[in-house]
Amino acid sequence: MLDALVTSIVIFTLATWLGVALINRVPPTLHTPLMSGANAISGITVVGALILAGGGHGWISSVLGLLAVIAAMINVVGGYAVTDRMLQMFKRRPGGS
C-alpha cells in the first residue's frame, strides 16, 4: 500500500514537472490550437471524475471526485472562454475595414 502511494506521488511529480517544461517551450502562436485540444482532453477528465465521484467507493473518493469535477470544469469553461475571445479578434466588425 505504501509502495503504491510513493509510486503514485513520484509519477504525479514527474508528470507535473514535464507538463510545466513542455508548456514553457510552446510558442505563443500555438497556444490557441493547443488549448482547444486540451479542452477535449479535459472533457474526458470530467467523465472520469464523474465516474470516480459517483462510483460508491467511499466518501474520500466522492469528495476527491467532486473536487476533480470542479477543477476540470473550470479548466474546460475557462479554456473555451479564452479560445472564443481569441477567435473574436479575427472576426470582421460591421462597417469596419
N, C-alpha and C positions, 0 to 999 in steps of 0.2 A: 504494500500500500504506500509506504513512504518512498520507495523507489519510483513508483508511477507518478507521485506528486513532484518529486525532484525532476524527473524527466519532462513532465509537462511544463514546469516552470522554466527549464532550460530551453525547450522548444519555443515557448512564448517569448522569452527574452531574445533569442536569436531571430525569430520572425519579426519582432518589433524593430530590432537593430537593422535588419535587412530592408524592411519597409521604409524606414527613415532614410537609409542610404540611397535607395532607388528613387524615392520621391525627390530628394535634393538634386539628383542628376537629370531630371526631366526638364527640357527646355520649356519656357513659358508658352510657346505656340502649341504645344501638345497637351496642355492641361485640360482644356475643354473636352477633346475627344476621349482622353483617358478618364475624365470624371464621368462621362456618360457610361463607359464600360464599368467603372467602379459602382455606379448606381445599380446596374444589373446584378453585379455580384452581391451588393448589399441587399437586394431583394431576395436573393437566395438565403442570405443570412437571417433575414426576417422570418422566413419559413422555418429554418432550423431552430431559431429561438422560440417560435410559437410551439413547435413540437416539444422542445425542452420544457417550456413553461406549463404546458398542458398535459405532460406525459404521466403525471402522477408518481413521480419518483421521490417525492418528499418535499417538504416546504423550502428547503435550501435551493433545490433545483428550480422550484417555481419562482422564487424570488430572483435568482440569477437569470432565469429565462425571461422574466419580466424586464429586468434591467437591460438584458441583451436586446429585447424587442424595442425598448425605448431608444437605446443608443443607435441601433440600426435604422430605425425610422427617422431619427434626427439626421442621420447621415444621408438617407435617401431623399428626404424632403429638402434638406439644405443643398444637396448636390443638384437636384433638379431646378431649384430656385436660381442657383448660380449659373447653371447651364442656360436656363431660359433668359436670364439677364444678359449673358454673353451673346446669345443669338439675337436679342433685341437690338444690339449695337449694329448689326449688319442689315437690318430692315430699313427700307427706304421710308422716309417720312412723307406724308402727303404735302404737296406743294413745295417740298424741298428739292434741292438739286442732287 
